[in-house]
Amino acid sequence: MAFQCQRDCYMKEFVTSVVSCCPAELKHEVNGKKETIKGFHIKLQDTILFPEGGGQPDDHGFLGDVPVLRVTRQGPDALHFVASPLEVGQEVQVKVDWERRFDHMQQPHPGTLPLHMFFSMELGRQRSTIELDTPCVKPGQLQELEECVNEKIRAHIPVMVQLLSIDDPAVEKVRSRGLPEDHAGPIRIIDIEGIDANMCCGTHVSNLGHLQVIKLLGTEKGKKNKTNLIFLAGKRVLKYAEKSYNTERSLVSLLKTGPDEHVEAVDKLQKSVKLLQKVRTVSMSITKRCSCSSCRKEGDNEFMNIIANEINTEETLVFLTVGEEKGPGLFLLAGPSELVTEMGPQVLELLQGKGAGKNGRFQGKANSLARRGEVEALLKQRCNQRSAQEE
């Protein structure tokens, strides 16, 4: 049989009567954990709540004021799982969770999506996938496909539903992946005017314009030499855009760069983390050393201080710079306080820079790092002199 939800996918409320009420259990996921809930399976004379099937999730809603947690199909019947029993013969008002339903209707499952090479599909909570019967899809094909689909949506092409008997010759001309073994009643055909016609039991928009828009996000390698096409449609596109914008704003605040520079900024951070891990390894082997130095094109004062913190600067003189080899940059001299106070101004003079120091740290800006080698030689010489005096 065809349910009322299949005859009129836009109906939000419906009055019907209870045919049966039987004890049942439902395996339900709560906060990531699977729990078994005891309740009842309610059969109605008819329903506007779609039972899961054909790749489309089930509807949620209410029978009176009793929440419907799951709807499944059993032969020609729909079973509504509820926590409280209802009396047989009782008249109930069925209400559908319209936001969930219309979201499912907007995700173009077989019958509404004008794609001719799909093999199977899955409507996810956040995004949906179609398994394409092809080993790969080129970026140019993906863009062309997206433009074609959205052009059909803008054309407001009607979507019509036909109910045919299983022995109708017209059924043989319609694309199908086959019928379930327990199928009963007429065959439901979804016909997108002038584009496609196939069998589908799901709830559908009456016009492609109601899909609003489709965004093809990309592809992933599928099973058995097939390709998974990932897409969004309808309100999900708007939610995705809002979420992406909020993420972008957060990254702007964290990375202190514009959106176009986020990839580059994260790449620099990853390289800095790898370098810091190396520094930590090296610093563990340093016990008492005269001096050590490092030069790096990318980084900032915070980065240099993090490196210095990993080294025992009470006994080791550390000289760090970031910037181009012969261009401007930043520098940090860290080590024993008296040595840093003595050598800091000399380093500043050689680098033609500006800076200041306290508590064993001297840092600033260098107009030119061209004489960096001279600074290293000067620091090593002074450290050697200090070591000789201590001996």
C-alpha positions in Angstrom: 0.0 0.0 0.0 1.0 3.6 -0.3 1.0 5.6 2.9 -0.5 9.0 3.2 3.0 10.4 3.6 3.7 9.1 0.1 0.5 10.4 -1.4 1.0 13.9 0.1 4.6 14.5 1.2 3.7 18.0 2.4 1.0 17.0 4.9 2.1 18.0 8.4 -0.9 16.8 10.5 -3.2 13.9 9.9 -6.0 12.2 11.9 -6.2 8.4 11.9 -6.9 5.5 14.3 -4.9 2.9 16.1 -5.1 -0.6 14.6 -2.8 -2.4 17.1 -0.4 -1.8 20.0 2.2 -4.4 20.9 5.1 -4.4 23.4 8.5 -3.8 21.7 12.1 -2.8 22.3 14.2 -0.2 20.5 18.0 0.0 20.4 18.6 3.7 20.7 21.8 5.7 20.8 22.0 8.2 23.7 25.1 10.4 24.1 27.1 8.0 21.9 26.0 4.9 23.9 23.6 2.3 22.7 20.7 1.7 25.0 17.7 -0.6 24.8 14.4 1.2 25.4 11.2 -0.7 26.2 8.0 0.6 24.6 5.3 -0.3 22.0 4.9 -0.7 18.3 1.8 1.1 17.1 0.1 0.3 13.8 -2.2 3.0 12.4 -4.9 2.8 9.8 -2.7 5.1 7.8 0.2 7.5 8.5 2.1 10.6 7.5 5.2 9.4 9.2 7.6 7.8 6.7 9.2 4.5 7.7 12.9 4.1 7.0 13.5 2.7 3.5 15.1 3.3 0.1 18.1 5.0 1.6 15.9 7.6 3.4 15.8 7.9 7.2 12.5 7.6 9.0 10.4 10.5 10.2 10.0 11.6 13.8 6.8 13.2 15.2 4.0 12.7 17.6 0.9 10.5 18.0 -1.2 12.9 20.0 1.3 14.1 22.6 3.3 10.9 22.6 6.7 11.2 20.8 7.4 8.8 18.0 11.1 7.7 18.3 11.3 5.4 15.3 9.2 4.3 12.3 10.0 1.1 10.5 8.2 -0.9 7.7 6.9 -4.4 8.2 5.4 -5.6 4.9 2.6 -3.3 4.0 2.5 -1.7 7.6 4.4 1.0 9.3 5.4 0.4 12.9 5.6 3.5 15.2 7.8 3.0 18.2 6.5 5.0 21.3 7.2 4.8 25.0 3.6 4.8 26.1 0.8 2.5 24.9 -2.3 3.6 23.0 -5.7 2.0 22.9 -6.8 0.1 19.8 -9.5 2.0 18.0 -8.4 5.2 19.6 -8.4 8.2 17.2 -5.0 10.1 17.2 -3.7 13.2 15.5 -0.4 12.4 13.9 2.1 15.3 13.6 5.4 15.1 11.7 8.7 16.8 12.6 8.5 19.0 9.6 12.1 20.3 9.8 13.5 16.8 9.7 11.1 15.7 7.0 11.7 18.6 4.7 15.4 18.2 5.2 15.1 14.6 4.0 12.9 15.7 1.0 15.6 18.3 0.0 18.3 15.6 -0.1 18.0 14.4 -3.6 17.6 10.6 -3.3 16.8 8.4 -6.4 13.8 10.1 -7.9 14.7 13.8 -7.4 18.4 14.1 -8.3 18.9 14.3 -12.0 22.0 12.1 -12.0 21.9 9.1 -14.2 25.0 7.1 -13.1 24.3 6.6 -9.4 24.5 3.1 -8.0 23.3 3.6 -4.4 23.2 6.4 -1.9 23.0 7.3 1.8 21.4 10.3 3.4 23.6 11.3 6.3 22.8 13.6 9.2 25.3 16.3 8.0 26.0 15.4 4.4 24.9 12.8 1.9 26.8 10.5 -0.5 25.9 8.8 -3.8 27.9 5.8 -4.9 28.7 6.3 -8.6 29.3 3.4 -10.9 32.6 4.8 -12.2 36.2 4.6 -10.9 36.7 8.4 -10.8 35.2 11.8 -11.5 37.4 14.6 -12.8 37.1 18.1 -11.2 35.9 19.5 -14.5 33.1 16.9 -14.7 32.1 17.6 -11.1 31.8 21.3 -11.8 29.8 20.7 -15.0 27.5 18.3 -13.1 26.9 20.8 -10.3 26.0 23.5 -12.8 23.7 21.2 -14.7 21.8 20.1 -11.6 21.4 23.6 -10.3 20.2 24.7 -13.7 17.4 22.1 -13.5 16.5 23.3 -9.9 16.2 26.9 -11.1 14.0 25.7 -13.9 11.4 24.6 -11.3 10.8 21.3 -13.1 7.7 19.4 -11.8 8.2 16.0 -9.9 5.2 13.7 -10.4 4.3 10.5 -8.6 2.6 7.5 -10.3 1.3 4.4 -8.7 1.4 1.4 -11.1 0.4 -2.3 -10.6 3.4 -4.7 -10.5 2.2 -6.3 -13.8 1.9 -2.9 -15.7 4.2 -3.0 -18.8 5.3 0.5 -18.0 7.2 -0.8 -14.9 9.7 -2.6 -17.1 10.7 0.7 -18.7 11.6 2.4 -15.4 15.0 2.4 -13.8 15.1 0.3 -10.6 17.5 -1.4 -8.2 14.8 -4.0 -7.5 12.0 -4.3 -5.0 12.3 -5.5 -1.4 11.3 -9.1 -0.9 8.4 -8.2 1.3 7.1 -5.5 -1.0 3.3 -5.3 -1.2 0.9 -3.1 -3.1 1.4 -0.8 -6.1 4.8 0.3 -7.6 5.6 3.9 -6.9 7.3 5.8 -9.8 8.9 9.2 -9.4 8.9 11.1 -12.7 11.0 14.2 -13.1 9.4 15.8 -16.1 11.6 15.3 -19.2 14.7 14.1 -17.1 14.2 10.8 -15.4 11.8 8.3 -14.0 12.6 5.6 -11.4 11.1 3.6 -8.6 11.3 5.1 -5.1 9.3 4.8 -1.9 10.6 8.0 -0.2 9.1 11.4 0.3 9.8 13.9 -2.4 9.4 17.5 -3.3 6.8 18.3 -5.9 9.1 20.6 -7.8 12.9 20.6 -8.2 12.8 24.3 -7.2 12.0 23.2 -3.6 15.5 21.7 -3.4 16.8 25.3 -3.5 20.4 24.5 -4.3 22.9 21.6 -4.5 26.6 21.8 -3.6 28.9 18.9 -4.7 31.6 18.9 -2.1 33.9 16.3 -3.7 34.5 12.6 -4.1 36.1 9.8 -2.2 37.2 6.4 -3.4 34.4 3.9 -3.0 34.3 0.1 -2.9 34.7 -2.2 -5.9 36.1 0.4 -8.2 33.3 2.9 -7.6 33.3 6.6 -6.5 31.5 8.2 -3.6 30.1 11.7 -4.4 29.6 13.9 -1.3 27.0 16.6 -1.5 24.7 18.9 0.3 21.3 20.2 -0.7 18.7 22.7 0.5 19.0 24.2 4.0 22.0 22.1 4.7 24.0 24.3 2.3 23.0 27.4 4.3 23.9 25.6 7.6 27.2 24.5 6.1 28.0 28.1 4.9 27.1 29.5 8.4 29.3 26.9 10.1 32.2 27.5 7.7 32.0 31.3 8.2 32.0 30.9 12.0 35.0 28.5 11.7 36.7 31.1 9.5 36.2 33.9 12.0 37.6 31.7 14.8 40.7 30.9 12.6 41.2 34.6 11.8 41.2 35.3 15.5 43.6 32.5 16.4 46.0 32.7 13.4 45.9 36.5 13.1 45.7 36.2 9.3 43.0 36.6 6.6 41.1 33.5 5.3 43.2 33.3 2.2 46.3 32.8 4.4 45.0 30.2 6.7 46.5 27.2 4.9 49.9 28.8 4.8 49.6 29.8 8.5 48.7 26.3 9.6 51.5 24.9 7.4 54.0 27.2 9.2 52.6 26.1 12.6 53.1 22.5 11.7 56.6 23.1 10.6 57.3 25.1 13.8 55.9 22.2 16.0 58.2 19.7 14.2 61.2 22.1 14.7 60.3 22.5 18.4 60.1 18.7 18.8 63.7 18.5 17.4 64.8 21.4 19.7 63.4 19.5 22.7 65.3 16.4 21.7 68.5 18.4 21.3 67.9 20.4 24.6 67.7 17.1 26.5 71.3 16.3 25.5 72.6 19.8 26.4 74.0 19.9 29.9 76.5 22.7 30.1 77.5 24.2 26.8 79.2 27.5 25.9 76.7 28.6 23.2 74.2 27.4 20.6 72.5 29.3 17.8 69.7 28.8 15.2 68.5 30.7 12.2 65.1 30.3 10.6 63.2 32.2 7.9 59.8 31.9 9.5 58.7 32.6 13.1 58.2 35.4 15.6 59.3 36.5 19.1 57.0 34.0 20.8 58.4 31.2 18.7 62.0 32.1 19.7 61.1 32.4 23.4 59.5 29.0 23.3 62.7 27.5 21.9 64.8 29.3 24.5 62.5 28.0 27.3 63.3 24.4 26.2 67.1 25.0 26.8 68.8 25.6 30.1 69.8 29.2 29.4 71.2 29.6 32.9 74.2 27.7 31.7 74.0 28.0 27.9 74.1 31.1 25.8 71.4 30.9 23.0 71.3 33.1 19.9 68.2 32.8 17.7 67.1 34.8 14.6 64.1 34.6 12.3 64.0 36.3 8.9 65.8 36.3 5.6 69.5 35.5 5.6 70.6 39.0 4.6 67.4 40.9 5.2 65.6 42.3 8.2 64.4 40.0 11.0 64.1 39.4 14.7 66.7 38.2 17.2 66.9 36.8 20.7 69.9 36.4 22.9 69.3 34.3 26.1 71.6 33.0 28.7 73.4 33.9 31.9 72.2 37.4 32.9 75.6 39.0 33.2 76.7 37.6 29.9 73.5 38.7 28.1 73.7 42.2 29.6 77.3 42.5 28.4 76.9 41.0 24.9 73.4 42.3 24.0 74.4 45.9 22.9 77.2 44.5 20.8 74.8 42.1 19.0 72.5 45.0 18.5 75.2 47.1 16.9 76.3 44.3 14.5 72.7 43.6 13.4 71.9 47.4 13.0 68.9 46.9 15.2 66.8 48.1 18.1 66.0 46.2 21.2 66.3 45.8 25.0 66.9 43.1 27.5 66.3 42.0 31.1 66.3 38.8 33.2 68.7 37.0 30.9 66.8 37.8 27.7 67.8 40.4 25.1 65.7 40.7 22.0 64.7 43.1 19.2 64.5 43.9 15.5 67.4 43.6 13.2 67.6 45.8 10.1 70.0 43.3 8.5 70.9 39.7 9.4 73.9 39.8 7.0 76.4 39.9 9.9 74.8 37.1 11.8 78.0 35.0 11.3 80.1 37.7 13.0 77.7 37.7 15.9 78.1 33.9 16.3 81.9 34.2 16.2 81.8 37.0 18.8 79.6 35.1 21.1 81.7 31.9 20.8 84.9 33.9 21.5 83.4 35.5 24.6 82.1 32.1 25.8 85.5 30.6 25.4 87.1 33.4 27.3 84.6 32.9 30.1 85.2 29.2 30.2 89.0 29.7 30.4 88.5 32.2 33.3 86.4 29.7 35.2 89.0 27.0 34.8 
